[in-house]
Amino acid sequence: MDTETFLYIIIIIIIIIIIIIIIIIIIIIIIIIILLWFYFWLVSSCGGCSAPLYKRSRNSVQARRQSERPGQRQTSAGGKMVRCAR
């Protein structure tokens, strides 16, 4: 085996490894974007926008009344909003 063929084989292997790494990075970025979108859809007050993430005191009825808007369903788990009416 001469050196030119060996160099070509090494270059092809390096290019394949770089392409695989780029594909893995793109897949990881897509997964992160999907997880962030899902998180904001669960926690935000309007379903798509990144609304303020706050913790309400469970005793405070006034804060609860101020934070509630019509069409929302809430849960007491951690005091965060979980679902919105679509």
C-alpha positions as CSV (number, residue, x, y, z in Angstrom):
1,M,0.0,0.0,0.0
2,D,1.5,3.3,-1.0
3,T,1.4,6.4,1.0
4,E,-1.1,8.3,-1.2
5,T,-3.8,5.7,-0.8
6,F,-3.1,5.5,2.9
7,L,-3.4,9.3,3.2
8,Y,-6.7,9.2,1.2
9,I,-8.1,6.6,3.5
10,I,-7.1,8.6,6.6
11,I,-8.7,11.8,5.1
12,I,-11.9,9.9,4.3
13,I,-12.1,8.5,7.8
14,I,-11.5,11.9,9.4
15,I,-14.2,13.4,7.2
16,I,-16.7,10.7,8.1
17,I,-15.9,11.2,11.8
18,I,-16.5,15.0,11.5
19,I,-19.8,14.4,9.7
20,I,-21.0,12.0,12.4
21,I,-20.0,14.5,15.1
22,I,-21.9,17.3,13.4
23,I,-25.0,15.1,13.0
24,I,-24.8,14.2,16.8
25,I,-24.5,17.9,17.7
26,I,-27.5,18.8,15.5
27,I,-29.6,16.1,17.1
28,I,-28.6,17.2,20.6
29,I,-29.5,20.8,19.7
30,I,-32.9,19.7,18.4
31,I,-33.6,17.7,21.5
32,I,-32.7,20.7,23.7
33,I,-35.0,23.0,21.7
34,I,-37.9,20.5,22.0
35,L,-37.4,20.1,25.8
36,L,-37.2,23.9,26.3
37,W,-40.3,24.4,24.2
38,F,-42.2,21.7,26.2
39,Y,-41.0,23.1,29.5
40,F,-42.2,26.6,28.6
41,W,-45.4,25.2,27.3
42,L,-46.0,23.5,30.7
43,V,-44.9,26.3,33.0
44,S,-45.8,29.5,31.1
45,S,-49.2,31.1,31.6
46,C,-50.1,31.4,27.9
47,G,-49.0,28.1,26.4
48,G,-46.3,29.3,24.0
49,C,-44.6,32.4,25.4
50,S,-42.0,32.4,28.2
51,A,-44.1,33.9,30.9
52,P,-42.6,34.8,34.3
53,L,-41.8,31.7,36.3
54,Y,-42.8,32.5,39.9
55,K,-43.6,30.7,43.0
56,R,-46.7,31.8,44.8
57,S,-47.2,31.4,48.5
58,R,-49.9,28.9,49.1
59,N,-51.5,31.0,51.8
60,S,-51.8,34.2,49.8
61,V,-55.2,34.4,48.3
62,Q,-54.6,37.8,46.9
63,A,-51.5,36.7,44.9
64,R,-53.5,33.8,43.6
65,R,-56.4,36.0,42.5
66,Q,-54.0,38.4,40.7
67,S,-52.2,35.6,38.9
68,E,-55.3,33.8,37.7
69,R,-56.7,34.7,34.3
70,P,-59.8,33.1,32.8
71,G,-59.3,29.9,31.0
72,Q,-56.5,28.6,33.1
73,R,-56.3,25.3,35.1
74,Q,-53.7,25.3,37.9
75,T,-52.2,22.8,40.2
76,S,-50.8,23.2,43.6
77,A,-47.6,21.2,42.9
78,G,-44.9,23.7,43.6
79,G,-47.4,26.5,43.0
80,K,-46.7,26.6,39.3
81,M,-49.2,26.7,36.5
82,V,-49.4,23.4,34.7
83,R,-52.0,23.6,31.9
84,C,-53.7,26.3,29.9
85,A,-57.0,26.1,28.0
86,R,-56.2,26.0,24.3
